[in-house]
Amino acid sequence: MGSRVTRRRALRVLGASLGGSAFAYAVAPVAAFVQATNKEEFLQQHYRELTEAGLADVLRRLEAETARDYGADVSIRDPRPLPDVQFGYALNLSVCIGCRKCAEACHHENNHDRRTNNSYIRVLEMTQGTMDMEQGRADYDHAVPAPGKYYMPVQCQQCENPPCVDVCPVQATWKEDDGVVVVDYNWCIGCRYCEAACPYHARRFNWHKPEIPADEINPDQAYLSNRVRPQGVVEKCHFCLHRTREGRLPACLEACPTGARVFGNLLDPESEIRWVLANKRVFVLKEELGTNPRFFYFFDT
């Protein structure tokens, strides 16, 4: 990892560069991280520096903490990227009806805080004839689909050039070999630089310890995906890597009642997503920014 910046040094740099009240405002979320972090977690090495035995110890510790804090028995593993795989996602806006079943499935699959009803997916209600995301509404509360409207689900775009990765002062987030941008939740210091840098509003900050009833916790978990995240860290969509790296589909895709979602390997010429890219007029959000998303949109006409 070369000259990786440590979490402690990052906090010192923030203090020296901002100073006074500006520093207090910028690192207020970091205080939540420090408060919620135990000794073992604070001393833990970065994910990419852990030995096989060290990682196994971390996974068992996290399982024990979940049992202690939530009363739930879970299994946390660490599926790695598959060779010759680059994941991509596509969404047919012509058939999305704005039902939010995808967001609901994401909420439950990824063990989100029940109090805030968090999800990695926002469904924007858009006026037909416009592509201006800033005019889309995510708080609509009426029967769908509504006349004159179409619906655009937005989540992490898994960018080829992710600005969120570039701004992280401690390298707590990075792009994996299969194209998925991940977060080491045990390394994140909660500064929210990545949240500010993301042009798709795809990252979420845990201001409080997640509230999840024991009988609602999904026990099928992975270190870099849907394990219960601690207070004081930023989290994001990870293409359900605990599922997709083992040959299954993302939970949001399986929940879609209209078949609007397409997921697959961009390197496989026989995959459904390659067919979509070859036969549909696809576009990406905010193309002018040069982030090169791996999340594509298209209409039937």
N, C-alpha and C positions, 0 to 999 in steps of 0.2 A: 504493500500500500504506500510505500515511499514515505514522504514527510507528512503523514496524517496528523492533523491538528487534534489535540486531546480536548475533551470537554472542559476541563479546568482552565486550560490556556484560552479557549474560546471565550469563556466568561470574563477573563482578565482583559482580553482585547476589546470586548464590548464595553467594559467599564472605562478603559482608557480612551476609547474613541468617542464615546457619547458623553459621558460625564453627567453628574447631577441628576436632575429630574428626568432628563431624556433617557438616561440609563435605567432609572427606576421604572419608567413606562415600558421600555423595550423588553426588559427582562422580567416583568411581572409574571408572565406565564412560566418562566424558568423557575420561579419560586415554587410553583405547583409541582414541577418536576422534582426539585430537590426534596420537597416535603414528602412526596409519594415514593421516593426511591429508597430501597433498603440497602444495607451495606454490601450484600452479595452482588446486587445489580450494579451498584455504583463502581465496584471494582472489577466487574466483568470486562473481558476483552471485547473488542469489536468483533462482530459476527464473522468477518472474513479473516480474522486472525485466530479464531478458536480451533483447537485440535478436535479430532473426532470425539475423544473422550471428554474434552471440555464442553463441547456442544451437548453431548448426552447428559452431562450433569446439569446444564442449564435447562434443558427440556424437562428433566425430572423435577427440578426445582419449581418451574413454572406450573407444572401439573399439580404439585403439592400446594402451591399458593392458591390456585384456582379452587381446589378442594376445600382449603381453609377459608377463603374469603367468600366463596359462592356456594359451597356445599355441593359441588358438581364434580363428578369423575370424568376427566377428559383425557384424550390422547393427543399429544402434540408431537409432530414429526417435522422433518425438514426435507421435503421433496426438492430435488435440484433440477435445473433446466435440462430438457432433453436435447440430445444432439440433433443437429439439422432441423431445428424448429425455431421459427420466428412467429409468434402469435400476432394475429390481427383480428379486428372486429369490424363488422359492418351493420348498418341499421337502415331498414327500409322505411322512410318517413311516410310513404304512401299508405302503409297499412297500420302504423302505430296509432292507437286510439286514445292514448293518454290515460289509460286505466291505472297506471302506477304499480301494476303487479310486479314489475321488475324491481322497483325501489323497495317494495315490501319484502320480496325474496332476498334482496341484498341485506336488508335490515336484520333478518333472522339468520341467514347463512353466516354472516360475518360478526355475529355477537355484538351488535351495536347497543348503545345505551337506550333502554326502553323509555326513560323519562323524556328525553328529547326527540325520540322517534327518528334518530339519525339514520342516514343512508348515504352510500357513496354516489347515488344517482339522483339527479334533479331532472324532473320532466317539465320542460318549458312549454307552455301553451302559446303558440305563435299565430299571428294573423296571416292568413293565406296571401301570398304575393310579396311577403317580406322575409328577409333572412337575418334581420337585425336581432341578435341574441339579447341585446340590452332592452329590447321592447318585450321580450318574452316574460310570461308570468309563471312562477312556480307555485304560487299560492292559490290557484284556482280551486273553487269548491262548488262544482255543479256537475250535472250529468255530462258524460263525454261519450263520443266526440261532439263538440259544440259546432254549430253551423259557422262557416267562415274561418275555422281554425284548423291548424294541424299541430302535431306534438313532436317535440324534439328532446329525447332523453340525452342528458349530458353527464359524463363521468370522466374519470381519468382517461386521457387520450393516449397514454403510454408513448410519449413523444420520442422520436429518434434523437432529437436534440432537446432534452428536458431542461428548461430553465430552473426548475425546482432543485435539480441536482447541483447545478452550478453555484447556487447561492448558499448551500448548506455549509456552515462553518466547521462542522465536525465530521462530515462525510457519513451522516446517518442515513442518507438516501442515495441510491445509485441505480443504474440500469443493468439488469441481468442479461445473460447471453441469449435468452429467448425474447428479449425486447421488453420485458416487464420491469417497470420502475418500482422498486420496493423500498421499505423503510425498516431499519433495525430499531424497533420501539424501545429496546433497552439502551440504545445509544443516543436517541433523540434528546435534545435539551429543551425543546419546546419554545425556541426563539421565534418560530413562525415565519422565518424568512422565506421558506419554501411556499408557504401558504400565500404570501404576498406576491411571489414571483409567478405563480401559476396563473396563466391567462384564462383558464377554464373553470376557476373556482372549484377545483376538484379535491382539495385537501380539507380535512376537518381537524379541529383542535379539541382535545378532551379537557375541558375546564374542570370537570369533576370525575370522581371514580365512577365508571359505568355501573348502572343499576340494571341487573338482569336476573330474573328469577331462576333458581337452579334448574327447574324443569323446562326452561326455555333456552338454556345454553346449548349450542351446537357442539357436541363433544369431538367432532371430527375437525381437528385444528392443525395448523402449521405455524412455525415460528415467524415467517415473514408474511403471513396472511391474516387469518381470522381468529387467532388466539385473542383473548380478552386483553385489550390494550390498557395500560396503566393511565392514571391521571397525569396530565401535564405533557402529553406528547401529541404530535401531529400524525394523522393516519390517512389512508387513501385506498382506492380501488387497486387491486392487484390481479385482475382477471381471474379471480378465484383459483390461484395457482395450486392450492391444496387439492383442487379437483382437476384442473386442466392439465397439470403435469403428470397426472395419472390416467389420462385418456378420457376424462369426463368433460362435460360442458359447464360453462358458468351457470350459477344458479339463476341469474337474471334472464338468461336465454331460455332455460327450461320453464320459467314461469310465464313467459310471454304467450298470451292466448291467440295472437294473430300471426305468429311466425315472422315477426319483423326483424329478428336478430339473427345474424350469421357470424359464426366464430370458427377459426381454424388456423392452419399453418400456412403462412404466406410463401413458404418455400416448397410446398407441395402443389405441383401443377394440377393435380386432380381434386384438390380441396374445393369445397363450396365457395369459400371466400375468394379464391383465385378466379372462380367462374364469375363472381359478382364484379370483381375488379376489371375483368376482361370484357364484360358484356353490359355493364351499367355505367351511366355517367356519374361517377362518384365524386364527392368533394370532401374536403376536411375543413374543420372550423379554424378561422383566423389564419388562413394559409400564408398571409403576408408576413407573419411573425417568424416564419422559418423554423418552427418547432418540429415539423414533419410528423404529424400524428399517425399512429397505427390504428386509429378509429375512423372509419369512413361512413359517410352518409350518402343516400341516394333516393331518388324517387322512381316510381315505375315508368313515368312518362318523361 
